[in-house]
């Protein structure tokens, strides 16, 4: 998932695309599976003092942006 966001940095990645990256064609995904993974990634980015953030684009998906210095 992180690699998918990095490859498309500064561009919106849809929730459906992230689901495909994470689970492929698996059925029966939890309704908030992507949100859980995004939350974990945000926490790890913060803990590592990364210079990037994952931003929610409401109703569309997520995008990775470089944090302003």
PQR file of N, CA, C, O and H, with PARSE charges and radii, in Angstrom:
ATOM      1  N   UNK A   1       0.817  -1.180   0.000 -0.4000 1.5000
ATOM      2  CA  UNK A   1       0.000   0.000   0.000 -0.0000 2.0000
ATOM      3  C   UNK A   1       0.867   1.252   0.000  0.5500 1.7000
ATOM      4  O   UNK A   1       0.613   2.184  -0.763 -0.5500 1.4000
ATOM      5  N   UNK A   2       1.880   1.280   0.843 -0.4000 1.5000
ATOM      6  CA  UNK A   2       2.769   2.444   0.895 -0.0000 2.0000
ATOM      7  C   UNK A   2       3.446   2.657  -0.450  0.5500 1.7000
ATOM      8  O   UNK A   2       3.568   3.790  -0.915 -0.5500 1.4000
ATOM      9  H   UNK A   2       2.087   0.523   1.463  0.4000 1.0000
ATOM     10  N   UNK A   3       3.883   1.580  -1.069 -0.4000 1.5000
ATOM     11  CA  UNK A   3       4.530   1.702  -2.378 -0.0000 2.0000
ATOM     12  C   UNK A   3       3.582   2.289  -3.408  0.5500 1.7000
ATOM     13  O   UNK A   3       3.996   3.098  -4.239 -0.5500 1.4000
ATOM     14  H   UNK A   3       3.784   0.659  -0.691  0.4000 1.0000
ATOM     15  N   UNK A   4       2.317   1.895  -3.366 -0.4000 1.5000
ATOM     16  CA  UNK A   4       1.333   2.441  -4.290 -0.0000 2.0000
ATOM     17  C   UNK A   4       1.127   3.930  -4.091  0.5500 1.7000
ATOM     18  O   UNK A   4       0.959   4.668  -5.062 -0.5500 1.4000
ATOM     19  H   UNK A   4       1.981   1.238  -2.691  0.4000 1.0000
ATOM     20  N   UNK A   5       1.137   4.380  -2.846 -0.4000 1.5000
ATOM     21  CA  UNK A   5       0.998   5.807  -2.566 -0.0000 2.0000
ATOM     22  C   UNK A   5       2.245   6.577  -2.989  0.5500 1.7000
ATOM     23  O   UNK A   5       2.150   7.687  -3.512 -0.5500 1.4000
ATOM     24  H   UNK A   5       1.274   3.780  -2.058  0.4000 1.0000
ATOM     25  N   UNK A   6       3.409   5.984  -2.760 -0.4000 1.5000
ATOM     26  CA  UNK A   6       4.658   6.655  -3.137 -0.0000 2.0000
ATOM     27  C   UNK A   6       4.763   6.782  -4.653  0.5500 1.7000
ATOM     28  O   UNK A   6       5.157   7.831  -5.163 -0.5500 1.4000
ATOM     29  H   UNK A   6       3.486   5.082  -2.335  0.4000 1.0000
ATOM     30  N   UNK A   7       4.411   5.715  -5.375 -0.4000 1.5000
ATOM     31  CA  UNK A   7       4.479   5.764  -6.847 -0.0000 2.0000
ATOM     32  C   UNK A   7       3.598   6.857  -7.424  0.5500 1.7000
ATOM     33  O   UNK A   7       3.902   7.422  -8.475 -0.5500 1.4000
ATOM     34  H   UNK A   7       4.091   4.863  -4.960  0.4000 1.0000
ATOM     35  N   UNK A   8       2.512   7.151  -6.737 -0.4000 1.5000
ATOM     36  CA  UNK A   8       1.575   8.174  -7.218 -0.0000 2.0000
ATOM     37  C   UNK A   8       1.585   9.390  -6.302  0.5500 1.7000
ATOM     38  O   UNK A   8       0.543  10.007  -6.081 -0.5500 1.4000
ATOM     39  H   UNK A   8       2.265   6.692  -5.884  0.4000 1.0000
ATOM     40  N   UNK A   9       2.723   9.732  -5.782 -0.4000 1.5000
ATOM     41  CA  UNK A   9       2.854  10.881  -4.874 -0.0000 2.0000
ATOM     42  C   UNK A   9       2.259  12.127  -5.517  0.5500 1.7000
ATOM     43  O   UNK A   9       2.435  12.369  -6.710 -0.5500 1.4000
ATOM     44  H   UNK A   9       3.569   9.232  -5.962  0.4000 1.0000
ATOM     45  N   UNK A  10       1.562  12.900  -4.722 -0.4000 1.5000
ATOM     46  CA  UNK A  10       0.899  14.144  -5.123 -0.0000 2.0000
ATOM     47  C   UNK A  10      -0.284  13.912  -6.053  0.5500 1.7000
ATOM     48  O   UNK A  10      -0.828  14.864  -6.613 -0.5500 1.4000
ATOM     49  H   UNK A  10       1.418  12.703  -3.752  0.4000 1.0000
ATOM     50  N   UNK A  11      -0.684  12.659  -6.222 -0.4000 1.5000
ATOM     51  CA  UNK A  11      -1.884  12.345  -7.015 -0.0000 2.0000
ATOM     52  C   UNK A  11      -2.813  11.491  -6.158  0.5500 1.7000
ATOM     53  O   UNK A  11      -2.360  10.717  -5.314 -0.5500 1.4000
ATOM     54  H   UNK A  11      -0.242  11.886  -5.768  0.4000 1.0000
ATOM     55  N   UNK A  12      -4.098  11.637  -6.379 -0.4000 1.5000
ATOM     56  CA  UNK A  12      -5.079  10.888  -5.602 -0.0000 2.0000
ATOM     57  C   UNK A  12      -5.071   9.424  -6.028  0.5500 1.7000
ATOM     58  O   UNK A  12      -5.084   9.103  -7.216 -0.5500 1.4000
ATOM     59  H   UNK A  12      -4.466  12.266  -7.064  0.4000 1.0000
ATOM     60  N   UNK A  13      -5.049   8.549  -5.033 -0.4000 1.5000
ATOM     61  CA  UNK A  13      -5.161   7.109  -5.252 -0.0000 2.0000
ATOM     62  C   UNK A  13      -6.505   6.697  -4.667  0.5500 1.7000
ATOM     63  O   UNK A  13      -6.762   6.921  -3.484 -0.5500 1.4000
ATOM     64  H   UNK A  13      -5.038   8.809  -4.067  0.4000 1.0000
ATOM     65  N   UNK A  14      -7.360   6.098  -5.483 -0.4000 1.5000
ATOM     66  CA  UNK A  14      -8.695   5.746  -5.011 -0.0000 2.0000
ATOM     67  C   UNK A  14      -8.642   4.617  -3.991  0.5500 1.7000
ATOM     68  O   UNK A  14      -7.713   3.810  -3.965 -0.5500 1.4000
ATOM     69  H   UNK A  14      -7.151   5.916  -6.443  0.4000 1.0000
ATOM     70  N   UNK A  15      -9.654   4.591  -3.168 -0.4000 1.5000
ATOM     71  CA  UNK A  15      -9.765   3.534  -2.162 -0.0000 2.0000
ATOM     72  C   UNK A  15      -9.838   2.164  -2.844  0.5500 1.7000
ATOM     73  O   UNK A  15      -9.252   1.195  -2.362 -0.5500 1.4000
ATOM     74  H   UNK A  15     -10.409   5.247  -3.189  0.4000 1.0000
ATOM     75  N   UNK A  16     -10.556   2.088  -3.961 -0.4000 1.5000
ATOM     76  CA  UNK A  16     -10.686   0.823  -4.675 -0.0000 2.0000
ATOM     77  C   UNK A  16      -9.327   0.341  -5.193  0.5500 1.7000
ATOM     78  O   UNK A  16      -9.033  -0.854  -5.150 -0.5500 1.4000
ATOM     79  H   UNK A  16     -11.032   2.875  -4.353  0.4000 1.0000
ATOM     80  N   UNK A  17      -8.511   1.259  -5.678 -0.4000 1.5000
ATOM     81  CA  UNK A  17      -7.181   0.880  -6.160 -0.0000 2.0000
ATOM     82  C   UNK A  17      -6.330   0.347  -5.008  0.5500 1.7000
ATOM     83  O   UNK A  17      -5.617  -0.644  -5.169 -0.5500 1.4000
ATOM     84  H   UNK A  17      -8.750   2.230  -5.713  0.4000 1.0000
ATOM     85  N   UNK A  18      -6.402   0.990  -3.866 -0.4000 1.5000
ATOM     86  CA  UNK A  18      -5.642   0.523  -2.706 -0.0000 2.0000
ATOM     87  C   UNK A  18      -6.126  -0.849  -2.247  0.5500 1.7000
ATOM     88  O   UNK A  18      -5.323  -1.688  -1.840 -0.5500 1.4000
ATOM     89  H   UNK A  18      -6.981   1.795  -3.736  0.4000 1.0000
ATOM     90  N   UNK A  19      -7.437  -1.076  -2.312 -0.4000 1.5000
ATOM     91  CA  UNK A  19      -7.965  -2.400  -1.963 -0.0000 2.0000
ATOM     92  C   UNK A  19      -7.390  -3.464  -2.885  0.5500 1.7000
ATOM     93  O   UNK A  19      -7.034  -4.552  -2.431 -0.5500 1.4000
ATOM     94  H   UNK A  19      -8.090  -0.394  -2.643  0.4000 1.0000
ATOM     95  N   UNK A  20      -7.295  -3.163  -4.173 -0.4000 1.5000
ATOM     96  CA  UNK A  20      -6.729  -4.129  -5.115 -0.0000 2.0000
ATOM     97  C   UNK A  20      -5.255  -4.381  -4.825  0.5500 1.7000
ATOM     98  O   UNK A  20      -4.790  -5.516  -4.924 -0.5500 1.4000
ATOM     99  H   UNK A  20      -7.584  -2.280  -4.542  0.4000 1.0000
ATOM    100  N   UNK A  21      -4.517  -3.330  -4.466 -0.4000 1.5000
ATOM    101  CA  UNK A  21      -3.106  -3.503  -4.129 -0.0000 2.0000
ATOM    102  C   UNK A  21      -2.933  -4.378  -2.900  0.5500 1.7000
ATOM    103  O   UNK A  21      -2.028  -5.211  -2.844 -0.5500 1.4000
ATOM    104  H   UNK A  21      -4.895  -2.408  -4.385  0.4000 1.0000
ATOM    105  N   UNK A  22      -3.796  -4.188  -1.924 -0.4000 1.5000
ATOM    106  CA  UNK A  22      -3.677  -4.924  -0.666 -0.0000 2.0000
ATOM    107  C   UNK A  22      -4.153  -6.361  -0.761  0.5500 1.7000
ATOM    108  O   UNK A  22      -3.500  -7.278  -0.262 -0.5500 1.4000
ATOM    109  H   UNK A  22      -4.531  -3.511  -1.970  0.4000 1.0000
ATOM    110  N   UNK A  23      -5.289  -6.549  -1.401 -0.4000 1.5000
ATOM    111  CA  UNK A  23      -5.960  -7.836  -1.298 -0.0000 2.0000
ATOM    112  C   UNK A  23      -6.179  -8.537  -2.624  0.5500 1.7000
ATOM    113  O   UNK A  23      -6.673  -9.664  -2.634 -0.5500 1.4000
ATOM    114  H   UNK A  23      -5.820  -5.804  -1.806  0.4000 1.0000
ATOM    115  N   UNK A  24      -5.838  -7.926  -3.730 -0.4000 1.5000
ATOM    116  CA  UNK A  24      -6.071  -8.559  -5.028 -0.0000 2.0000
ATOM    117  C   UNK A  24      -7.547  -8.774  -5.270  0.5500 1.7000
ATOM    118  O   UNK A  24      -8.347  -7.846  -5.147 -0.5500 1.4000
ATOM    119  H   UNK A  24      -5.438  -7.010  -3.722  0.4000 1.0000
ATOM    120  N   UNK A  25      -7.900  -9.971  -5.607 -0.4000 1.5000
ATOM    121  CA  UNK A  25      -9.295 -10.287  -5.915 -0.0000 2.0000
ATOM    122  C   UNK A  25     -10.032 -10.905  -4.735  0.5500 1.7000
ATOM    123  O   UNK A  25     -11.097 -11.497  -4.914 -0.5500 1.4000
ATOM    124  H   UNK A  25      -7.251 -10.724  -5.707  0.4000 1.0000
ATOM    125  N   UNK A  26      -9.489 -10.779  -3.549 -0.4000 1.5000
ATOM    126  CA  UNK A  26     -10.106 -11.381  -2.361 -0.0000 2.0000
ATOM    127  C   UNK A  26     -11.497 -10.792  -2.118  0.5500 1.7000
ATOM    128  O   UNK A  26     -11.710  -9.585  -2.236 -0.5500 1.4000
ATOM    129  H   UNK A  26      -8.624 -10.299  -3.403  0.4000 1.0000
ATOM    130  N   UNK A  27     -12.413 -11.658  -1.784 -0.4000 1.5000
ATOM    131  CA  UNK A  27     -13.766 -11.220  -1.444 -0.0000 2.0000
ATOM    132  C   UNK A  27     -13.842 -10.943   0.053  0.5500 1.7000
ATOM    133  O   UNK A  27     -12.893 -11.203   0.793 -0.5500 1.4000
ATOM    134  H   UNK A  27     -12.240 -12.638  -1.688  0.4000 1.0000
ATOM    135  N   UNK A  28     -14.951 -10.428   0.476 -0.4000 1.5000
ATOM    136  CA  UNK A  28     -15.257 -10.259   1.895 -0.0000 2.0000
ATOM    137  C   UNK A  28     -14.251  -9.393   2.637  0.5500 1.7000
ATOM    138  O   UNK A  28     -13.770  -9.770   3.705 -0.5500 1.4000
ATOM    139  H   UNK A  28     -15.722 -10.217  -0.125  0.4000 1.0000
ATOM    140  N   UNK A  29     -13.935  -8.238   2.074 -0.4000 1.5000
ATOM    141  CA  UNK A  29     -13.080  -7.296   2.784 -0.0000 2.0000
ATOM    142  C   UNK A  29     -13.905  -6.579   3.838  0.5500 1.7000
ATOM    143  O   UNK A  29     -15.093  -6.322   3.641 -0.5500 1.4000
ATOM    144  H   UNK A  29     -14.326  -7.932   1.206  0.4000 1.0000
ATOM    145  N   UNK A  30     -13.278  -6.261   4.945 -0.4000 1.5000
ATOM    146  CA  UNK A  30     -13.949  -5.441   5.929 -0.0000 2.0000
ATOM    147  C   UNK A  30     -14.196  -4.061   5.353  0.5500 1.7000
ATOM    148  O   UNK A  30     -13.405  -3.574   4.545 -0.5500 1.4000
ATOM    149  H   UNK A  30     -12.313  -6.470   5.105  0.4000 1.0000
ATOM    150  N   UNK A  31     -15.276  -3.433   5.756 -0.4000 1.5000
ATOM    151  CA  UNK A  31     -15.641  -2.145   5.172 -0.0000 2.0000
ATOM    152  C   UNK A  31     -14.618  -1.059   5.469  0.5500 1.7000
ATOM    153  O   UNK A  31     -14.553  -0.061   4.751 -0.5500 1.4000
ATOM    154  H   UNK A  31     -15.918  -3.829   6.412  0.4000 1.0000
ATOM    155  N   UNK A  32     -13.825  -1.238   6.507 -0.4000 1.5000
ATOM    156  CA  UNK A  32     -12.852  -0.207   6.854 -0.0000 2.0000
ATOM    157  C   UNK A  32     -11.405  -0.707   6.789  0.5500 1.7000
ATOM    158  O   UNK A  32     -10.532  -0.144   7.449 -0.5500 1.4000
ATOM    159  H   UNK A  32     -13.878  -2.049   7.090  0.4000 1.0000
ATOM    160  N   UNK A  33     -11.149  -1.730   6.021 -0.4000 1.5000
ATOM    161  CA  UNK A  33      -9.805  -2.314   5.948 -0.0000 2.0000
ATOM    162  C   UNK A  33      -8.769  -1.301   5.471  0.5500 1.7000
ATOM    163  O   UNK A  33      -7.690  -1.202   6.054 -0.5500 1.4000
ATOM    164  H   UNK A  33     -11.859  -2.187   5.485  0.4000 1.0000
ATOM    165  N   UNK A  34      -9.084  -0.553   4.424 -0.4000 1.5000
ATOM    166  CA  UNK A  34      -8.131   0.431   3.909 -0.0000 2.0000
ATOM    167  C   UNK A  34      -7.889   1.524   4.946  0.5500 1.7000
ATOM    168  O   UNK A  34      -6.755   1.963   5.131 -0.5500 1.4000
ATOM    169  H   UNK A  34      -9.961  -0.634   3.950  0.4000 1.0000
ATOM    170  N   UNK A  35      -8.943   1.961   5.618 -0.4000 1.5000
ATOM    171  CA  UNK A  35      -8.796   3.001   6.635 -0.0000 2.0000
ATOM    172  C   UNK A  35      -7.869   2.551   7.762  0.5500 1.7000
ATOM    173  O   UNK A  35      -7.072   3.339   8.269 -0.5500 1.4000
ATOM    174  H   UNK A  35      -9.865   1.603   5.467  0.4000 1.0000
ATOM    175  N   UNK A  36      -7.976   1.287   8.148 -0.4000 1.5000
ATOM    176  CA  UNK A  36      -7.113   0.742   9.203 -0.0000 2.0000
ATOM    177  C   UNK A  36      -5.654   0.773   8.756  0.5500 1.7000
ATOM    178  O   UNK A  36      -4.778   1.183   9.517 -0.5500 1.4000
ATOM    179  H   UNK A  36      -8.624   0.646   7.736  0.4000 1.0000
ATOM    180  N   UNK A  37      -5.396   0.343   7.535 -0.4000 1.5000
ATOM    181  CA  UNK A  37      -4.025   0.359   7.016 -0.0000 2.0000
ATOM    182  C   UNK A  37      -3.489   1.786   6.905  0.5500 1.7000
ATOM    183  O   UNK A  37      -2.331   2.037   7.237 -0.5500 1.4000
ATOM    184  H   UNK A  37      -6.108   0.010   6.917  0.4000 1.0000
ATOM    185  N   UNK A  38      -4.308   2.706   6.450 -0.4000 1.5000
ATOM    186  CA  UNK A  38      -3.877   4.107   6.340 -0.0000 2.0000
ATOM    187  C   UNK A  38      -3.551   4.660   7.729  0.5500 1.7000
ATOM    188  O   UNK A  38      -2.558   5.366   7.901 -0.5500 1.4000
ATOM    189  H   UNK A  38      -5.249   2.502   6.180  0.4000 1.0000
ATOM    190  N   UNK A  39      -4.378   4.342   8.704 -0.4000 1.5000
ATOM    191  CA  UNK A  39      -4.119   4.800  10.076 -0.0000 2.0000
ATOM    192  C   UNK A  39      -2.765   4.279  10.573  0.5500 1.7000
ATOM    193  O   UNK A  39      -1.988   5.026  11.167 -0.5500 1.4000
ATOM    194  H   UNK A  39      -5.185   3.769   8.564  0.4000 1.0000
ATOM    195  N   UNK A  40      -2.495   3.016  10.331 -0.4000 1.5000
ATOM    196  CA  UNK A  40      -1.220   2.421  10.760 -0.0000 2.0000
ATOM    197  C   UNK A  40      -0.037   3.069  10.039  0.5500 1.7000
ATOM    198  O   UNK A  40       0.996   3.342  10.650 -0.5500 1.4000
ATOM    199  H   UNK A  40      -3.126   2.409   9.848  0.4000 1.0000
ATOM    200  N   UNK A  41      -0.195   3.314   8.737 -0.4000 1.5000
ATOM    201  CA  UNK A  41       0.878   3.968   7.980 -0.0000 2.0000
ATOM    202  C   UNK A  41       1.130   5.378   8.489  0.5500 1.7000
ATOM    203  O   UNK A  41       2.281   5.791   8.632 -0.5500 1.4000
ATOM    204  H   UNK A  41      -1.035   3.092   8.240  0.4000 1.0000
ATOM    205  N   UNK A  42       0.067   6.115   8.763 -0.4000 1.5000
ATOM    206  CA  UNK A  42       0.227   7.480   9.293 -0.0000 2.0000
ATOM    207  C   UNK A  42       0.986   7.463  10.617  0.5500 1.7000
ATOM    208  O   UNK A  42       1.866   8.292  10.850 -0.5500 1.4000
ATOM    209  H   UNK A  42      -0.868   5.780   8.647  0.4000 1.0000
ATOM    210  N   UNK A  43       0.638   6.517  11.474 -0.4000 1.5000
ATOM    211  CA  UNK A  43       1.301   6.412  12.776 -0.0000 2.0000
ATOM    212  C   UNK A  43       2.787   6.097  12.601  0.5500 1.7000
ATOM    213  O   UNK A  43       3.634   6.683  13.276 -0.5500 1.4000
ATOM    214  H   UNK A  43      -0.076   5.844  11.285  0.4000 1.0000
ATOM    215  N   UNK A  44       3.097   5.181  11.703 -0.4000 1.5000
ATOM    216  CA  UNK A  44       4.504   4.822  11.469 -0.0000 2.0000
ATOM    217  C   UNK A  44       5.280   5.969  10.831  0.5500 1.7000
ATOM    218  O   UNK A  44       6.446   6.186  11.161 -0.5500 1.4000
ATOM    219  H   UNK A  44       2.409   4.706  11.155  0.4000 1.0000
ATOM    220  N   UNK A  45       4.650   6.697   9.931 -0.4000 1.5000
ATOM    221  CA  UNK A  45       5.311   7.870   9.343 -0.0000 2.0000
ATOM    222  C   UNK A  45       5.622   8.906  10.425  0.5500 1.7000
ATOM    223  O   UNK A  45       6.706   9.490  10.439 -0.5500 1.4000
ATOM    224  H   UNK A  45       3.703   6.521   9.663  0.4000 1.0000
ATOM    225  N   UNK A  46       4.679   9.126  11.319 -0.4000 1.5000
ATOM    226  CA  UNK A  46       4.889  10.087  12.399 -0.0000 2.0000
ATOM    227  C   UNK A  46       6.001   9.622  13.339  0.5500 1.7000
ATOM    228  O   UNK A  46       6.845  10.423  13.741 -0.5500 1.4000
ATOM    229  H   UNK A  46       3.799   8.652  11.308  0.4000 1.0000
ATOM    230  N   UNK A  47       6.007   8.343  13.689 -0.4000 1.5000
ATOM    231  CA  UNK A  47       7.028   7.801  14.588 -0.0000 2.0000
ATOM    232  C   UNK A  47       8.423   7.895  13.986  0.5500 1.7000
ATOM    233  O   UNK A  47       9.401   8.088  14.709 -0.5500 1.4000
ATOM    234  H   UNK A  47       5.321   7.693  13.363  0.4000 1.0000
ATOM    235  N   UNK A  48       8.519   7.761  12.680 -0.4000 1.5000
ATOM    236  CA  UNK A  48       9.828   7.804  12.024 -0.0000 2.0000
ATOM    237  C   UNK A  48      10.229   9.211  11.601  0.5500 1.7000
ATOM    238  O   UNK A  48      11.279   9.410  10.988 -0.5500 1.4000
ATOM    239  H   UNK A  48       7.725   7.605  12.093  0.4000 1.0000
ATOM    240  N   UNK A  49       9.389  10.181  11.931 -0.4000 1.5000
ATOM    241  CA  UNK A  49       9.644  11.583  11.597 -0.0000 2.0000
ATOM    242  C   UNK A  49       9.836  11.769  10.089  0.5500 1.7000
ATOM    243  O   UNK A  49      10.702  12.526   9.652 -0.5500 1.4000
ATOM    244  H   UNK A  49       8.537  10.020  12.429  0.4000 1.0000
ATOM    245  N   UNK A  50       9.026  11.076   9.315 -0.4000 1.5000
ATOM    246  CA  UNK A  50       9.077  11.170   7.855 -0.0000 2.0000
ATOM    247  C   UNK A  50       8.678  12.568   7.404  0.5500 1.7000
ATOM    248  O   UNK A  50       8.009  13.302   8.132 -0.5500 1.4000
ATOM    249  H   UNK A  50       8.322  10.461   9.670  0.4000 1.0000
ATOM    250  N   UNK A  51       9.092  12.919   6.212 -0.4000 1.5000
ATOM    251  CA  UNK A  51       8.778  14.243   5.678 -0.0000 2.0000
ATOM    252  C   UNK A  51       7.561  14.197   4.763  0.5500 1.7000
ATOM    253  O   UNK A  51       7.359  15.102   3.953 -0.5500 1.4000
ATOM    254  H   UNK A  51       9.635  12.322   5.621  0.4000 1.0000
ATOM    255  N   UNK A  52       6.750  13.152   4.886 -0.4000 1.5000
ATOM    256  CA  UNK A  52       5.561  13.016   4.056 -0.0000 2.0000
ATOM    257  C   UNK A  52       4.352  12.697   4.934  0.5500 1.7000
ATOM    258  O   UNK A  52       4.479  12.142   6.025 -0.5500 1.4000
ATOM    259  H   UNK A  52       6.914  12.417   5.544  0.4000 1.0000
ATOM    260  N   UNK A  53       3.186  13.063   4.427 -0.4000 1.5000
ATOM    261  CA  UNK A  53       1.923  12.776   5.102 -0.0000 2.0000
ATOM    262  C   UNK A  53       0.977  12.106   4.124  0.5500 1.7000
ATOM    263  O   UNK A  53       1.072  12.311   2.914 -0.5500 1.4000
ATOM    264  H   UNK A  53       3.082  13.514   3.541  0.4000 1.0000
ATOM    265  N   UNK A  54       0.065  11.305   4.652 -0.4000 1.5000
ATOM    266  CA  UNK A  54      -1.010  10.735   3.849 -0.0000 2.0000
ATOM    267  C   UNK A  54      -2.247  11.574   4.141  0.5500 1.7000
ATOM    268  O   UNK A  54      -2.684  11.685   5.286 -0.5500 1.4000
ATOM    269  H   UNK A  54      -0.012  11.139   5.635  0.4000 1.0000
ATOM    270  N   UNK A  55      -2.799  12.159   3.090 -0.4000 1.5000
ATOM    271  CA  UNK A  55      -3.932  13.059   3.207 -0.0000 2.0000
ATOM    272  C   UNK A  55      -5.171  12.372   2.651  0.5500 1.7000
ATOM    273  O   UNK A  55      -5.115  11.724   1.606 -0.5500 1.4000
ATOM    274  H   UNK A  55      -2.444  12.068   2.159  0.4000 1.0000
ATOM    275  N   UNK A  56      -6.290  12.519   3.356 -0.4000 1.5000
ATOM    276  CA  UNK A  56      -7.557  11.974   2.885 -0.0000 2.0000
ATOM    277  C   UNK A  56      -8.198  12.953   1.921  0.5500 1.7000
ATOM    278  O   UNK A  56      -8.319  14.142   2.217 -0.5500 1.4000
ATOM    279  H   UNK A  56      -6.335  13.047   4.205  0.4000 1.0000
ATOM    280  N   UNK A  57      -8.606  12.449   0.768 -0.4000 1.5000
ATOM    281  CA  UNK A  57      -9.394  13.228  -0.182 -0.0000 2.0000
ATOM    282  C   UNK A  57     -10.803  12.657  -0.071  0.5500 1.7000
ATOM    283  O   UNK A  57     -11.124  11.618  -0.647 -0.5500 1.4000
ATOM    284  H   UNK A  57      -8.508  11.483   0.528  0.4000 1.0000
ATOM    285  N   UNK A  58     -11.621  13.359   0.677 -0.4000 1.5000
ATOM    286  CA  UNK A  58     -12.928  12.839   1.066 -0.0000 2.0000
ATOM    287  C   UNK A  58     -13.760  12.404  -0.143  0.5500 1.7000
ATOM    288  O   UNK A  58     -13.917  13.142  -1.115 -0.5500 1.4000
ATOM    289  H   UNK A  58     -11.361  14.203   1.145  0.4000 1.0000
ATOM    290  N   UNK A  59     -14.280  11.197  -0.048 -0.4000 1.5000
ATOM    291  CA  UNK A  59     -15.126  10.640  -1.087 -0.0000 2.0000
ATOM    292  C   UNK A  59     -14.381  10.092  -2.289  0.5500 1.7000
ATOM    293  O   UNK A  59     -14.997   9.560  -3.213 -0.5500 1.4000
ATOM    294  H   UNK A  59     -14.153  10.597   0.742  0.4000 1.0000
ATOM    295  N   UNK A  60     -13.037  10.217  -2.286 -0.4000 1.5000
ATOM    296  CA  UNK A  60     -12.257   9.775  -3.439 -0.0000 2.0000
ATOM    297  C   UNK A  60     -11.205   8.753  -3.029  0.5500 1.7000
ATOM    298  O   UNK A  60     -11.207   7.630  -3.533 -0.5500 1.4000
ATOM    299  H   UNK A  60     -12.537  10.649  -1.536  0.4000 1.0000
ATOM    300  N   UNK A  61     -10.310   9.126  -2.124 -0.4000 1.5000
ATOM    301  CA  UNK A  61      -9.227   8.235  -1.727 -0.0000 2.0000
ATOM    302  C   UNK A  61      -8.194   8.953  -0.896  0.5500 1.7000
ATOM    303  O   UNK A  61      -8.528   9.735  -0.006 -0.5500 1.4000
ATOM    304  H   UNK A  61     -10.309  10.038  -1.715  0.4000 1.0000
ATOM    305  N   UNK A  62      -6.936   8.684  -1.192 -0.4000 1.5000
ATOM    306  CA  UNK A  62      -5.827   9.220  -0.397 -0.0000 2.0000
ATOM    307  C   UNK A  62      -4.718   9.687  -1.317  0.5500 1.7000
ATOM    308  O   UNK A  62      -4.614   9.248  -2.462 -0.5500 1.4000
ATOM    309  H   UNK A  62      -6.665   8.049  -1.915  0.4000 1.0000
ATOM    310  N   UNK A  63      -3.888  10.586  -0.798 -0.4000 1.5000
ATOM    311  CA  UNK A  63      -2.701  10.984  -1.534 -0.0000 2.0000
ATOM    312  C   UNK A  63      -1.573  11.245  -0.550  0.5500 1.7000
ATOM    313  O   UNK A  63      -1.800  11.640   0.594 -0.5500 1.4000
ATOM    314  H   UNK A  63      -3.973  10.942   0.133  0.4000 1.0000
ATOM    315  N   UNK A  64      -0.362  11.018  -1.017 -0.4000 1.5000
ATOM    316  CA  UNK A  64       0.820  11.259  -0.224 -0.0000 2.0000
ATOM    317  C   UNK A  64       1.418  12.570  -0.648  0.5500 1.7000
ATOM    318  O   UNK A  64       1.673  12.800  -1.830 -0.5500 1.4000
ATOM    319  H   UNK A  64      -0.177  10.698  -1.946  0.4000 1.0000
ATOM    320  N   UNK A  65       1.645  13.444   0.336 -0.4000 1.5000
ATOM    321  CA  UNK A  65       2.225  14.752   0.067 -0.0000 2.0000
ATOM    322  C   UNK A  65       3.427  14.977   0.940  0.5500 1.7000
ATOM    323  O   UNK A  65       3.483  14.515   2.080 -0.5500 1.4000
ATOM    324  H   UNK A  65       1.438  13.257   1.297  0.4000 1.0000
ATOM    325  N   UNK A  66       4.393  15.692   0.395 -0.4000 1.5000
ATOM    326  CA  UNK A  66       5.562  16.064   1.190 -0.0000 2.0000
ATOM    327  C   UNK A  66       5.149  17.151   2.175  0.5500 1.7000
ATOM    328  O   UNK A  66       4.471  18.114   1.813 -0.5500 1.4000
ATOM    329  H   UNK A  66       4.347  16.066  -0.531  0.4000 1.0000
ATOM    330  N   UNK A  67       5.561  16.982   3.402 -0.4000 1.5000
ATOM    331  CA  UNK A  67       5.238  17.945   4.453 -0.0000 2.0000
ATOM    332  C   UNK A  67       6.067  19.213   4.251  0.5500 1.7000
ATOM    333  O   UNK A  67       7.249  19.149   3.913 -0.5500 1.4000
ATOM    334  H   UNK A  67       6.112  16.201   3.696  0.4000 1.0000
ATOM    335  N   UNK A  68       5.428  20.368   4.465 -0.4000 1.5000
ATOM    336  CA  UNK A  68       6.148  21.634   4.373 -0.0000 2.0000
ATOM    337  C   UNK A  68       7.158  21.739   5.504  0.5500 1.7000
ATOM    338  O   UNK A  68       6.885  21.343   6.637 -0.5500 1.4000
ATOM    339  H   UNK A  68       4.468  20.421   4.739  0.4000 1.0000
ATOM    340  N   UNK A  69       8.307  22.267   5.188 -0.4000 1.5000
ATOM    341  CA  UNK A  69       9.379  22.394   6.189 -0.0000 2.0000
ATOM    342  C   UNK A  69       9.119  23.515   7.144  0.5500 1.7000
ATOM    343  O   UNK A  69       9.922  23.756   8.045 -0.5500 1.4000
ATOM    344  H   UNK A  69       8.529  22.588   4.268  0.4000 1.0000
TER
END
